[in-house]
Amino acid sequence: MAVTIERRSSVKAASSMLKRELNAEQVHTLHTLERFGWELKFIRRSESGGKLAVLFDPDARRYAVLGEDGELDENPVFHQFR
């Protein structure tokens, strides 16, 4: 008997855990973008100590950064927040 692992449930759990780290402005923008297929991939801290959410648009196959103010930067400079 083969055991099948449901991978989608773990992705949802990971995403919901990440969402808990976002502030109200980021959550509001994220909910809007999720309607268009955007996904929350990971969170990084900026040089100033704030949290930056990295989102992915699977349609355009590109990443963007969601700032603490809820604004989406579609042309981020990723090396600035390593």
mmCIF file of the N, C-alpha and C atoms, coordinates in Angstrom:
data_MODEL
# 
_entry.id   MODEL 
# 
loop_
_atom_site.group_PDB 
_atom_site.id 
_atom_site.type_symbol 
_atom_site.label_atom_id 
_atom_site.label_alt_id 
_atom_site.label_comp_id 
_atom_site.label_asym_id 
_atom_site.label_entity_id 
_atom_site.label_seq_id 
_atom_site.pdbx_PDB_ins_code 
_atom_site.Cartn_x 
_atom_site.Cartn_y 
_atom_site.Cartn_z 
_atom_site.occupancy 
_atom_site.B_iso_or_equiv 
_atom_site.pdbx_formal_charge 
_atom_site.auth_seq_id 
_atom_site.auth_comp_id 
_atom_site.auth_asym_id 
_atom_site.auth_atom_id 
_atom_site.pdbx_PDB_model_num 
ATOM 1   N N  . MET A 1 1  ? 0.844  -1.167 0.000   1.00 0.00 ? 1  MET A N  1 
ATOM 2   C CA . MET A 1 1  ? 0.000  0.000  0.000   1.00 0.00 ? 1  MET A CA 1 
ATOM 3   C C  . MET A 1 1  ? 0.900  1.246  0.000   1.00 0.00 ? 1  MET A C  1 
ATOM 4   N N  . ALA A 1 2  ? 0.679  2.147  -0.938  1.00 0.00 ? 2  ALA A N  1 
ATOM 5   C CA . ALA A 1 2  ? 1.470  3.370  -1.061  1.00 0.00 ? 2  ALA A CA 1 
ATOM 6   C C  . ALA A 1 2  ? 0.867  4.467  -0.189  1.00 0.00 ? 2  ALA A C  1 
ATOM 7   N N  . VAL A 1 3  ? 1.721  5.204  0.463   1.00 0.00 ? 3  VAL A N  1 
ATOM 8   C CA . VAL A 1 3  ? 1.283  6.312  1.300   1.00 0.00 ? 3  VAL A CA 1 
ATOM 9   C C  . VAL A 1 3  ? 1.440  7.592  0.490   1.00 0.00 ? 3  VAL A C  1 
ATOM 10  N N  . THR A 1 4  ? 0.359  8.339  0.395   1.00 0.00 ? 4  THR A N  1 
ATOM 11  C CA . THR A 1 4  ? 0.376  9.595  -0.343  1.00 0.00 ? 4  THR A CA 1 
ATOM 12  C C  . THR A 1 4  ? 0.400  10.748 0.646   1.00 0.00 ? 4  THR A C  1 
ATOM 13  N N  . ILE A 1 5  ? 1.338  11.642 0.458   1.00 0.00 ? 5  ILE A N  1 
ATOM 14  C CA . ILE A 1 5  ? 1.443  12.814 1.321   1.00 0.00 ? 5  ILE A CA 1 
ATOM 15  C C  . ILE A 1 5  ? 0.764  13.980 0.621   1.00 0.00 ? 5  ILE A C  1 
ATOM 16  N N  . GLU A 1 6  ? -0.139 14.612 1.304   1.00 0.00 ? 6  GLU A N  1 
ATOM 17  C CA . GLU A 1 6  ? -0.840 15.771 0.759   1.00 0.00 ? 6  GLU A CA 1 
ATOM 18  C C  . GLU A 1 6  ? 0.029  16.997 0.966   1.00 0.00 ? 6  GLU A C  1 
ATOM 19  N N  . ARG A 1 7  ? 0.707  17.437 -0.082  1.00 0.00 ? 7  ARG A N  1 
ATOM 20  C CA . ARG A 1 7  ? 1.634  18.558 0.027   1.00 0.00 ? 7  ARG A CA 1 
ATOM 21  C C  . ARG A 1 7  ? 0.935  19.895 0.160   1.00 0.00 ? 7  ARG A C  1 
ATOM 22  N N  . ARG A 1 8  ? -0.249 20.038 -0.386  1.00 0.00 ? 8  ARG A N  1 
ATOM 23  C CA . ARG A 1 8  ? -0.932 21.324 -0.354  1.00 0.00 ? 8  ARG A CA 1 
ATOM 24  C C  . ARG A 1 8  ? -1.245 21.782 1.057   1.00 0.00 ? 8  ARG A C  1 
ATOM 25  N N  . SER A 1 9  ? -1.580 20.884 1.952   1.00 0.00 ? 9  SER A N  1 
ATOM 26  C CA . SER A 1 9  ? -1.921 21.288 3.311   1.00 0.00 ? 9  SER A CA 1 
ATOM 27  C C  . SER A 1 9  ? -0.706 21.874 4.035   1.00 0.00 ? 9  SER A C  1 
ATOM 28  N N  . SER A 1 10 ? 0.482  21.331 3.792   1.00 0.00 ? 10 SER A N  1 
ATOM 29  C CA . SER A 1 10 ? 1.672  21.871 4.436   1.00 0.00 ? 10 SER A CA 1 
ATOM 30  C C  . SER A 1 10 ? 2.019  23.255 3.894   1.00 0.00 ? 10 SER A C  1 
ATOM 31  N N  . VAL A 1 11 ? 1.742  23.492 2.622   1.00 0.00 ? 11 VAL A N  1 
ATOM 32  C CA . VAL A 1 11 ? 1.989  24.813 2.040   1.00 0.00 ? 11 VAL A CA 1 
ATOM 33  C C  . VAL A 1 11 ? 1.057  25.841 2.668   1.00 0.00 ? 11 VAL A C  1 
ATOM 34  N N  . LYS A 1 12 ? -0.205 25.477 2.847   1.00 0.00 ? 12 LYS A N  1 
ATOM 35  C CA . LYS A 1 12 ? -1.148 26.395 3.473   1.00 0.00 ? 12 LYS A CA 1 
ATOM 36  C C  . LYS A 1 12 ? -0.765 26.681 4.916   1.00 0.00 ? 12 LYS A C  1 
ATOM 37  N N  . ALA A 1 13 ? -0.323 25.659 5.627   1.00 0.00 ? 13 ALA A N  1 
ATOM 38  C CA . ALA A 1 13 ? 0.077  25.853 7.015   1.00 0.00 ? 13 ALA A CA 1 
ATOM 39  C C  . ALA A 1 13 ? 1.283  26.781 7.099   1.00 0.00 ? 13 ALA A C  1 
ATOM 40  N N  . ALA A 1 14 ? 2.256  26.579 6.239   1.00 0.00 ? 14 ALA A N  1 
ATOM 41  C CA . ALA A 1 14 ? 3.448  27.433 6.236   1.00 0.00 ? 14 ALA A CA 1 
ATOM 42  C C  . ALA A 1 14 ? 3.069  28.867 5.905   1.00 0.00 ? 14 ALA A C  1 
ATOM 43  N N  . SER A 1 15 ? 2.182  29.045 4.938   1.00 0.00 ? 15 SER A N  1 
ATOM 44  C CA . SER A 1 15 ? 1.754  30.383 4.544   1.00 0.00 ? 15 SER A CA 1 
ATOM 45  C C  . SER A 1 15 ? 1.014  31.079 5.682   1.00 0.00 ? 15 SER A C  1 
ATOM 46  N N  . SER A 1 16 ? 0.155  30.363 6.377   1.00 0.00 ? 16 SER A N  1 
ATOM 47  C CA . SER A 1 16 ? -0.584 30.981 7.476   1.00 0.00 ? 16 SER A CA 1 
ATOM 48  C C  . SER A 1 16 ? 0.341  31.355 8.627   1.00 0.00 ? 16 SER A C  1 
ATOM 49  N N  . MET A 1 17 ? 1.397  30.568 8.849   1.00 0.00 ? 17 MET A N  1 
ATOM 50  C CA . MET A 1 17 ? 2.374  30.906 9.891   1.00 0.00 ? 17 MET A CA 1 
ATOM 51  C C  . MET A 1 17 ? 3.127  32.177 9.513   1.00 0.00 ? 17 MET A C  1 
ATOM 52  N N  . LEU A 1 18 ? 3.477  32.310 8.234   1.00 0.00 ? 18 LEU A N  1 
ATOM 53  C CA . LEU A 1 18 ? 4.168  33.515 7.775   1.00 0.00 ? 18 LEU A CA 1 
ATOM 54  C C  . LEU A 1 18 ? 3.278  34.746 7.904   1.00 0.00 ? 18 LEU A C  1 
ATOM 55  N N  . LYS A 1 19 ? 2.008  34.590 7.589   1.00 0.00 ? 19 LYS A N  1 
ATOM 56  C CA . LYS A 1 19 ? 1.076  35.719 7.634   1.00 0.00 ? 19 LYS A CA 1 
ATOM 57  C C  . LYS A 1 19 ? 0.960  36.302 9.033   1.00 0.00 ? 19 LYS A C  1 
ATOM 58  N N  . ARG A 1 20 ? 1.178  35.485 10.044  1.00 0.00 ? 20 ARG A N  1 
ATOM 59  C CA . ARG A 1 20 ? 1.105  35.967 11.428  1.00 0.00 ? 20 ARG A CA 1 
ATOM 60  C C  . ARG A 1 20 ? 2.192  36.992 11.730  1.00 0.00 ? 20 ARG A C  1 
ATOM 61  N N  . GLU A 1 21 ? 3.258  36.976 10.957  1.00 0.00 ? 21 GLU A N  1 
ATOM 62  C CA . GLU A 1 21 ? 4.367  37.911 11.177  1.00 0.00 ? 21 GLU A CA 1 
ATOM 63  C C  . GLU A 1 21 ? 4.150  39.264 10.497  1.00 0.00 ? 21 GLU A C  1 
ATOM 64  N N  . LEU A 1 22 ? 3.135  39.371 9.660   1.00 0.00 ? 22 LEU A N  1 
ATOM 65  C CA . LEU A 1 22 ? 2.884  40.608 8.920   1.00 0.00 ? 22 LEU A CA 1 
ATOM 66  C C  . LEU A 1 22 ? 2.069  41.591 9.739   1.00 0.00 ? 22 LEU A C  1 
ATOM 67  N N  . ASN A 1 23 ? 2.237  42.872 9.440   1.00 0.00 ? 23 ASN A N  1 
ATOM 68  C CA . ASN A 1 23 ? 1.418  43.886 10.104  1.00 0.00 ? 23 ASN A CA 1 
ATOM 69  C C  . ASN A 1 23 ? 0.098  44.053 9.325   1.00 0.00 ? 23 ASN A C  1 
ATOM 70  N N  . ALA A 1 24 ? -0.789 44.891 9.847   1.00 0.00 ? 24 ALA A N  1 
ATOM 71  C CA . ALA A 1 24 ? -2.129 45.050 9.272   1.00 0.00 ? 24 ALA A CA 1 
ATOM 72  C C  . ALA A 1 24 ? -2.091 45.537 7.820   1.00 0.00 ? 24 ALA A C  1 
ATOM 73  N N  . GLU A 1 25 ? -1.205 46.479 7.514   1.00 0.00 ? 25 GLU A N  1 
ATOM 74  C CA . GLU A 1 25 ? -1.114 47.009 6.154   1.00 0.00 ? 25 GLU A CA 1 
ATOM 75  C C  . GLU A 1 25 ? -0.658 45.929 5.176   1.00 0.00 ? 25 GLU A C  1 
ATOM 76  N N  . GLN A 1 26 ? 0.327  45.142 5.594   1.00 0.00 ? 26 GLN A N  1 
ATOM 77  C CA . GLN A 1 26 ? 0.830  44.073 4.733   1.00 0.00 ? 26 GLN A CA 1 
ATOM 78  C C  . GLN A 1 26 ? -0.236 43.005 4.509   1.00 0.00 ? 26 GLN A C  1 
ATOM 79  N N  . VAL A 1 27 ? -0.961 42.648 5.560   1.00 0.00 ? 27 VAL A N  1 
ATOM 80  C CA . VAL A 1 27 ? -2.012 41.629 5.436   1.00 0.00 ? 27 VAL A CA 1 
ATOM 81  C C  . VAL A 1 27 ? -3.104 42.103 4.489   1.00 0.00 ? 27 VAL A C  1 
ATOM 82  N N  . HIS A 1 28 ? -3.488 43.363 4.614   1.00 0.00 ? 28 HIS A N  1 
ATOM 83  C CA . HIS A 1 28 ? -4.534 43.909 3.737   1.00 0.00 ? 28 HIS A CA 1 
ATOM 84  C C  . HIS A 1 28 ? -4.124 43.822 2.269   1.00 0.00 ? 28 HIS A C  1 
ATOM 85  N N  . THR A 1 29 ? -2.909 44.265 1.957   1.00 0.00 ? 29 THR A N  1 
ATOM 86  C CA . THR A 1 29 ? -2.418 44.222 0.581   1.00 0.00 ? 29 THR A CA 1 
ATOM 87  C C  . THR A 1 29 ? -2.268 42.787 0.102   1.00 0.00 ? 29 THR A C  1 
ATOM 88  N N  . LEU A 1 30 ? -1.758 41.916 0.961   1.00 0.00 ? 30 LEU A N  1 
ATOM 89  C CA . LEU A 1 30 ? -1.580 40.513 0.592   1.00 0.00 ? 30 LEU A CA 1 
ATOM 90  C C  . LEU A 1 30 ? -2.911 39.868 0.231   1.00 0.00 ? 30 LEU A C  1 
ATOM 91  N N  . HIS A 1 31 ? -3.947 40.112 1.028   1.00 0.00 ? 31 HIS A N  1 
ATOM 92  C CA . HIS A 1 31 ? -5.256 39.530 0.731   1.00 0.00 ? 31 HIS A CA 1 
ATOM 93  C C  . HIS A 1 31 ? -5.762 39.974 -0.640  1.00 0.00 ? 31 HIS A C  1 
ATOM 94  N N  . THR A 1 32 ? -5.526 41.226 -0.971  1.00 0.00 ? 32 THR A N  1 
ATOM 95  C CA . THR A 1 32 ? -5.934 41.726 -2.294  1.00 0.00 ? 32 THR A CA 1 
ATOM 96  C C  . THR A 1 32 ? -5.147 41.027 -3.404  1.00 0.00 ? 32 THR A C  1 
ATOM 97  N N  . LEU A 1 33 ? -3.835 40.912 -3.227  1.00 0.00 ? 33 LEU A N  1 
ATOM 98  C CA . LEU A 1 33 ? -2.987 40.301 -4.252  1.00 0.00 ? 33 LEU A CA 1 
ATOM 99  C C  . LEU A 1 33 ? -3.243 38.806 -4.401  1.00 0.00 ? 33 LEU A C  1 
ATOM 100 N N  . GLU A 1 34 ? -3.612 38.142 -3.312  1.00 0.00 ? 34 GLU A N  1 
ATOM 101 C CA . GLU A 1 34 ? -3.909 36.704 -3.390  1.00 0.00 ? 34 GLU A CA 1 
ATOM 102 C C  . GLU A 1 34 ? -5.083 36.427 -4.320  1.00 0.00 ? 34 GLU A C  1 
ATOM 103 N N  . ARG A 1 35 ? -5.986 37.356 -4.450  1.00 0.00 ? 35 ARG A N  1 
ATOM 104 C CA . ARG A 1 35 ? -7.117 37.204 -5.385  1.00 0.00 ? 35 ARG A CA 1 
ATOM 105 C C  . ARG A 1 35 ? -6.643 37.111 -6.834  1.00 0.00 ? 35 ARG A C  1 
ATOM 106 N N  . PHE A 1 36 ? -5.460 37.654 -7.098  1.00 0.00 ? 36 PHE A N  1 
ATOM 107 C CA . PHE A 1 36 ? -4.892 37.631 -8.440  1.00 0.00 ? 36 PHE A CA 1 
ATOM 108 C C  . PHE A 1 36 ? -3.812 36.565 -8.596  1.00 0.00 ? 36 PHE A C  1 
ATOM 109 N N  . GLY A 1 37 ? -3.686 35.681 -7.598  1.00 0.00 ? 37 GLY A N  1 
ATOM 110 C CA . GLY A 1 37 ? -2.770 34.558 -7.705  1.00 0.00 ? 37 GLY A CA 1 
ATOM 111 C C  . GLY A 1 37 ? -1.420 34.723 -7.037  1.00 0.00 ? 37 GLY A C  1 
ATOM 112 N N  . TRP A 1 38 ? -1.138 35.905 -6.463  1.00 0.00 ? 38 TRP A N  1 
ATOM 113 C CA . TRP A 1 38 ? 0.145  36.120 -5.791  1.00 0.00 ? 38 TRP A CA 1 
ATOM 114 C C  . TRP A 1 38 ? 0.240  35.210 -4.579  1.00 0.00 ? 38 TRP A C  1 
ATOM 115 N N  . GLU A 1 39 ? 1.469  34.793 -4.238  1.00 0.00 ? 39 GLU A N  1 
ATOM 116 C CA . GLU A 1 39 ? 1.715  33.908 -3.106  1.00 0.00 ? 39 GLU A CA 1 
ATOM 117 C C  . GLU A 1 39 ? 2.794  34.499 -2.200  1.00 0.00 ? 39 GLU A C  1 
ATOM 118 N N  . LEU A 1 40 ? 2.614  34.355 -0.902  1.00 0.00 ? 40 LEU A N  1 
ATOM 119 C CA . LEU A 1 40 ? 3.629  34.753 0.068   1.00 0.00 ? 40 LEU A CA 1 
ATOM 120 C C  . LEU A 1 40 ? 4.664  33.638 0.131   1.00 0.00 ? 40 LEU A C  1 
ATOM 121 N N  . LYS A 1 41 ? 5.921  33.964 -0.171  1.00 0.00 ? 41 LYS A N  1 
ATOM 122 C CA . LYS A 1 41 ? 6.981  32.949 -0.203  1.00 0.00 ? 41 LYS A CA 1 
ATOM 123 C C  . LYS A 1 41 ? 7.811  32.921 1.072   1.00 0.00 ? 41 LYS A C  1 
ATOM 124 N N  . PHE A 1 42 ? 8.291  34.093 1.513   1.00 0.00 ? 42 PHE A N  1 
ATOM 125 C CA . PHE A 1 42 ? 9.082  34.143 2.734   1.00 0.00 ? 42 PHE A CA 1 
ATOM 126 C C  . PHE A 1 42 ? 9.151  35.579 3.224   1.00 0.00 ? 42 PHE A C  1 
ATOM 127 N N  . ILE A 1 43 ? 9.702  35.743 4.431   1.00 0.00 ? 43 ILE A N  1 
ATOM 128 C CA . ILE A 1 43 ? 9.826  37.060 5.050   1.00 0.00 ? 43 ILE A CA 1 
ATOM 129 C C  . ILE A 1 43 ? 11.291 37.279 5.423   1.00 0.00 ? 43 ILE A C  1 
ATOM 130 N N  . ARG A 1 44 ? 11.776 38.464 5.147   1.00 0.00 ? 44 ARG A N  1 
ATOM 131 C CA . ARG A 1 44 ? 13.143 38.842 5.502   1.00 0.00 ? 44 ARG A CA 1 
ATOM 132 C C  . ARG A 1 44 ? 13.103 40.143 6.301   1.00 0.00 ? 44 ARG A C  1 
ATOM 133 N N  . ARG A 1 45 ? 14.118 40.341 7.084   1.00 0.00 ? 45 ARG A N  1 
ATOM 134 C CA . ARG A 1 45 ? 14.237 41.598 7.828   1.00 0.00 ? 45 ARG A CA 1 
ATOM 135 C C  . ARG A 1 45 ? 15.056 42.591 7.005   1.00 0.00 ? 45 ARG A C  1 
ATOM 136 N N  . SER A 1 46 ? 14.615 43.833 6.993   1.00 0.00 ? 46 SER A N  1 
ATOM 137 C CA . SER A 1 46 ? 15.347 44.876 6.283   1.00 0.00 ? 46 SER A CA 1 
ATOM 138 C C  . SER A 1 46 ? 16.512 45.340 7.145   1.00 0.00 ? 46 SER A C  1 
ATOM 139 N N  . GLU A 1 47 ? 17.366 46.166 6.570   1.00 0.00 ? 47 GLU A N  1 
ATOM 140 C CA . GLU A 1 47 ? 18.504 46.706 7.317   1.00 0.00 ? 47 GLU A CA 1 
ATOM 141 C C  . GLU A 1 47 ? 18.045 47.533 8.509   1.00 0.00 ? 47 GLU A C  1 
ATOM 142 N N  . SER A 1 48 ? 16.869 48.129 8.403   1.00 0.00 ? 48 SER A N  1 
ATOM 143 C CA . SER A 1 48 ? 16.332 48.939 9.494   1.00 0.00 ? 48 SER A CA 1 
ATOM 144 C C  . SER A 1 48 ? 15.624 48.091 10.550  1.00 0.00 ? 48 SER A C  1 
ATOM 145 N N  . GLY A 1 49 ? 15.535 46.771 10.323  1.00 0.00 ? 49 GLY A N  1 
ATOM 146 C CA . GLY A 1 49 ? 14.917 45.885 11.301  1.00 0.00 ? 49 GLY A CA 1 
ATOM 147 C C  . GLY A 1 49 ? 13.466 45.564 11.005  1.00 0.00 ? 49 GLY A C  1 
ATOM 148 N N  . GLY A 1 50 ? 12.895 46.189 9.987   1.00 0.00 ? 50 GLY A N  1 
ATOM 149 C CA . GLY A 1 50 ? 11.511 45.909 9.625   1.00 0.00 ? 50 GLY A CA 1 
ATOM 150 C C  . GLY A 1 50 ? 11.392 44.607 8.853   1.00 0.00 ? 50 GLY A C  1 
ATOM 151 N N  . LYS A 1 51 ? 10.168 44.151 8.688   1.00 0.00 ? 51 LYS A N  1 
ATOM 152 C CA . LYS A 1 51 ? 9.923  42.909 7.966   1.00 0.00 ? 51 LYS A CA 1 
ATOM 153 C C  . LYS A 1 51 ? 9.462  43.189 6.547   1.00 0.00 ? 51 LYS A C  1 
ATOM 154 N N  . LEU A 1 52 ? 10.087 42.510 5.609   1.00 0.00 ? 52 LEU A N  1 
ATOM 155 C CA . LEU A 1 52 ? 9.726  42.603 4.203   1.00 0.00 ? 52 LEU A CA 1 
ATOM 156 C C  . LEU A 1 52 ? 9.205  41.242 3.763   1.00 0.00 ? 52 LEU A C  1 
ATOM 157 N N  . ALA A 1 53 ? 8.015  41.225 3.199   1.00 0.00 ? 53 ALA A N  1 
ATOM 158 C CA . ALA A 1 53 ? 7.423  39.986 2.712   1.00 0.00 ? 53 ALA A CA 1 
ATOM 159 C C  . ALA A 1 53 ? 7.745  39.843 1.230   1.00 0.00 ? 53 ALA A C  1 
ATOM 160 N N  . VAL A 1 54 ? 8.256  38.688 0.851   1.00 0.00 ? 54 VAL A N  1 
ATOM 161 C CA . VAL A 1 54 ? 8.564  38.423 -0.549  1.00 0.00 ? 54 VAL A CA 1 
ATOM 162 C C  . VAL A 1 54 ? 7.417  37.616 -1.140  1.00 0.00 ? 54 VAL A C  1 
ATOM 163 N N  . LEU A 1 55 ? 6.821  38.171 -2.188  1.00 0.00 ? 55 LEU A N  1 
ATOM 164 C CA . LEU A 1 55 ? 5.678  37.558 -2.847  1.00 0.00 ? 55 LEU A CA 1 
ATOM 165 C C  . LEU A 1 55 ? 6.074  37.081 -4.237  1.00 0.00 ? 55 LEU A C  1 
ATOM 166 N N  . PHE A 1 56 ? 5.311  36.132 -4.761  1.00 0.00 ? 56 PHE A N  1 
ATOM 167 C CA . PHE A 1 56 ? 5.573  35.592 -6.088  1.00 0.00 ? 56 PHE A CA 1 
ATOM 168 C C  . PHE A 1 56 ? 4.307  35.634 -6.904  1.00 0.00 ? 56 PHE A C  1 
ATOM 169 N N  . ASP A 1 57 ? 4.425  36.125 -8.139  1.00 0.00 ? 57 ASP A N  1 
ATOM 170 C CA . ASP A 1 57 ? 3.322  36.145 -9.098  1.00 0.00 ? 57 ASP A CA 1 
ATOM 171 C C  . ASP A 1 57 ? 3.567  35.025 -10.091 1.00 0.00 ? 57 ASP A C  1 
ATOM 172 N N  . PRO A 1 58 ? 2.839  33.907 -9.978  1.00 0.00 ? 58 PRO A N  1 
ATOM 173 C CA . PRO A 1 58 ? 3.105  32.771 -10.859 1.00 0.00 ? 58 PRO A CA 1 
ATOM 174 C C  . PRO A 1 58 ? 2.755  33.043 -12.327 1.00 0.00 ? 58 PRO A C  1 
ATOM 175 N N  . ASP A 1 59 ? 1.833  33.946 -12.581 1.00 0.00 ? 59 ASP A N  1 
ATOM 176 C CA . ASP A 1 59 ? 1.475  34.252 -13.973 1.00 0.00 ? 59 ASP A CA 1 
ATOM 177 C C  . ASP A 1 59 ? 2.629  34.924 -14.703 1.00 0.00 ? 59 ASP A C  1 
ATOM 178 N N  . ALA A 1 60 ? 3.247  35.907 -14.061 1.00 0.00 ? 60 ALA A N  1 
ATOM 179 C CA . ALA A 1 60 ? 4.352  36.644 -14.677 1.00 0.00 ? 60 ALA A CA 1 
ATOM 180 C C  . ALA A 1 60 ? 5.708  36.039 -14.320 1.00 0.00 ? 60 ALA A C  1 
ATOM 181 N N  . ARG A 1 61 ? 5.692  35.061 -13.408 1.00 0.00 ? 61 ARG A N  1 
ATOM 182 C CA . ARG A 1 61 ? 6.920  34.414 -12.938 1.00 0.00 ? 61 ARG A CA 1 
ATOM 183 C C  . ARG A 1 61 ? 7.938  35.432 -12.430 1.00 0.00 ? 61 ARG A C  1 
ATOM 184 N N  . ARG A 1 62 ? 7.486  36.236 -11.470 1.00 0.00 ? 62 ARG A N  1 
ATOM 185 C CA . ARG A 1 62 ? 8.372  37.255 -10.908 1.00 0.00 ? 62 ARG A CA 1 
ATOM 186 C C  . ARG A 1 62 ? 8.100  37.411 -9.414  1.00 0.00 ? 62 ARG A C  1 
ATOM 187 N N  . TYR A 1 63 ? 9.101  37.933 -8.741  1.00 0.00 ? 63 TYR A N  1 
ATOM 188 C CA . TYR A 1 63 ? 9.018  38.199 -7.307  1.00 0.00 ? 63 TYR A CA 1 
ATOM 189 C C  . TYR A 1 63 ? 8.848  39.694 -7.085  1.00 0.00 ? 63 TYR A C  1 
ATOM 190 N N  . ALA A 1 64 ? 8.261  40.026 -5.941  1.00 0.00 ? 64 ALA A N  1 
ATOM 191 C CA . ALA A 1 64 ? 8.105  41.416 -5.534  1.00 0.00 ? 64 ALA A CA 1 
ATOM 192 C C  . ALA A 1 64 ? 8.195  41.466 -4.014  1.00 0.00 ? 64 ALA A C  1 
ATOM 193 N N  . VAL A 1 65 ? 8.448  42.652 -3.485  1.00 0.00 ? 65 VAL A N  1 
ATOM 194 C CA . VAL A 1 65 ? 8.574  42.829 -2.043  1.00 0.00 ? 65 VAL A CA 1 
ATOM 195 C C  . VAL A 1 65 ? 7.425  43.691 -1.538  1.00 0.00 ? 65 VAL A C  1 
ATOM 196 N N  . LEU A 1 66 ? 6.812  43.220 -0.468  1.00 0.00 ? 66 LEU A N  1 
ATOM 197 C CA . LEU A 1 66 ? 5.737  43.946 0.186   1.00 0.00 ? 66 LEU A CA 1 
ATOM 198 C C  . LEU A 1 66 ? 6.322  44.629 1.415   1.00 0.00 ? 66 LEU A C  1 
ATOM 199 N N  . GLY A 1 67 ? 6.385  45.954 1.368   1.00 0.00 ? 67 GLY A N  1 
ATOM 200 C CA . GLY A 1 67 ? 6.992  46.725 2.449   1.00 0.00 ? 67 GLY A CA 1 
ATOM 201 C C  . GLY A 1 67 ? 6.095  46.834 3.668   1.00 0.00 ? 67 GLY A C  1 
ATOM 202 N N  . GLU A 1 68 ? 6.641  47.368 4.744   1.00 0.00 ? 68 GLU A N  1 
ATOM 203 C CA . GLU A 1 68 ? 5.884  47.514 5.989   1.00 0.00 ? 68 GLU A CA 1 
ATOM 204 C C  . GLU A 1 68 ? 4.688  48.455 5.855   1.00 0.00 ? 68 GLU A C  1 
ATOM 205 N N  . ASP A 1 69 ? 4.749  49.347 4.885   1.00 0.00 ? 69 ASP A N  1 
ATOM 206 C CA . ASP A 1 69 ? 3.648  50.277 4.666   1.00 0.00 ? 69 ASP A CA 1 
ATOM 207 C C  . ASP A 1 69 ? 2.544  49.676 3.797   1.00 0.00 ? 69 ASP A C  1 
ATOM 208 N N  . GLY A 1 70 ? 2.714  48.423 3.376   1.00 0.00 ? 70 GLY A N  1 
ATOM 209 C CA . GLY A 1 70 ? 1.713  47.754 2.549   1.00 0.00 ? 70 GLY A CA 1 
ATOM 210 C C  . GLY A 1 70 ? 1.888  48.013 1.069   1.00 0.00 ? 70 GLY A C  1 
ATOM 211 N N  . GLU A 1 71 ? 2.942  48.740 0.696   1.00 0.00 ? 71 GLU A N  1 
ATOM 212 C CA . GLU A 1 71 ? 3.208  49.038 -0.709  1.00 0.00 ? 71 GLU A CA 1 
ATOM 213 C C  . GLU A 1 71 ? 4.000  47.899 -1.349  1.00 0.00 ? 71 GLU A C  1 
ATOM 214 N N  . LEU A 1 72 ? 3.644  47.573 -2.580  1.00 0.00 ? 72 LEU A N  1 
ATOM 215 C CA . LEU A 1 72 ? 4.309  46.505 -3.318  1.00 0.00 ? 72 LEU A CA 1 
ATOM 216 C C  . LEU A 1 72 ? 5.405  47.087 -4.198  1.00 0.00 ? 72 LEU A C  1 
ATOM 217 N N  . ASP A 1 73 ? 6.619  46.585 -4.039  1.00 0.00 ? 73 ASP A N  1 
ATOM 218 C CA . ASP A 1 73 ? 7.750  46.983 -4.876  1.00 0.00 ? 73 ASP A CA 1 
ATOM 219 C C  . ASP A 1 73 ? 7.974  45.859 -5.877  1.00 0.00 ? 73 ASP A C  1 
ATOM 220 N N  . GLU A 1 74 ? 7.576  46.113 -7.113  1.00 0.00 ? 74 GLU A N  1 
ATOM 221 C CA . GLU A 1 74 ? 7.669  45.083 -8.141  1.00 0.00 ? 74 GLU A CA 1 
ATOM 222 C C  . GLU A 1 74 ? 9.045  45.003 -8.785  1.00 0.00 ? 74 GLU A C  1 
ATOM 223 N N  . ASN A 1 75 ? 9.935  45.917 -8.451  1.00 0.00 ? 75 ASN A N  1 
ATOM 224 C CA . ASN A 1 75 ? 11.312 45.910 -8.948  1.00 0.00 ? 75 ASN A CA 1 
ATOM 225 C C  . ASN A 1 75 ? 12.285 46.040 -7.782  1.00 0.00 ? 75 ASN A C  1 
ATOM 226 N N  . PRO A 1 76 ? 12.269 45.077 -6.872  1.00 0.00 ? 76 PRO A N  1 
ATOM 227 C CA . PRO A 1 76 ? 13.113 45.189 -5.679  1.00 0.00 ? 76 PRO A CA 1 
ATOM 228 C C  . PRO A 1 76 ? 14.581 44.911 -5.976  1.00 0.00 ? 76 PRO A C  1 
ATOM 229 N N  . VAL A 1 77 ? 15.425 45.450 -5.115  1.00 0.00 ? 77 VAL A N  1 
ATOM 230 C CA . VAL A 1 77 ? 16.851 45.154 -5.163  1.00 0.00 ? 77 VAL A CA 1 
ATOM 231 C C  . VAL A 1 77 ? 17.084 44.160 -4.021  1.00 0.00 ? 77 VAL A C  1 
ATOM 232 N N  . PHE A 1 78 ? 17.147 42.879 -4.367  1.00 0.00 ? 78 PHE A N  1 
ATOM 233 C CA . PHE A 1 78 ? 17.158 41.834 -3.345  1.00 0.00 ? 78 PHE A CA 1 
ATOM 234 C C  . PHE A 1 78 ? 18.410 41.823 -2.485  1.00 0.00 ? 78 PHE A C  1 
ATOM 235 N N  . HIS A 1 79 ? 19.550 42.258 -2.980  1.00 0.00 ? 79 HIS A N  1 
ATOM 236 C CA . HIS A 1 79 ? 20.753 42.168 -2.182  1.00 0.00 ? 79 HIS A CA 1 
ATOM 237 C C  . HIS A 1 79 ? 20.757 43.150 -1.005  1.00 0.00 ? 79 HIS A C  1 
ATOM 238 N N  . GLN A 1 80 ? 19.809 44.075 -0.968  1.00 0.00 ? 80 GLN A N  1 
ATOM 239 C CA . GLN A 1 80 ? 19.774 45.057 0.109   1.00 0.00 ? 80 GLN A CA 1 
ATOM 240 C C  . GLN A 1 80 ? 19.239 44.478 1.413   1.00 0.00 ? 80 GLN A C  1 
ATOM 241 N N  . PHE A 1 81 ? 18.584 43.338 1.386   1.00 0.00 ? 81 PHE A N  1 
ATOM 242 C CA . PHE A 1 81 ? 18.035 42.816 2.631   1.00 0.00 ? 81 PHE A CA 1 
ATOM 243 C C  . PHE A 1 81 ? 18.399 41.352 2.853   1.00 0.00 ? 81 PHE A C  1 
ATOM 244 N N  . ARG A 1 82 ? 19.638 41.015 2.594   1.00 0.00 ? 82 ARG A N  1 
ATOM 245 C CA . ARG A 1 82 ? 20.117 39.661 2.813   1.00 0.00 ? 82 ARG A CA 1 
ATOM 246 C C  . ARG A 1 82 ? 20.234 39.371 4.277   1.00 0.00 ? 82 ARG A C  1 
# 
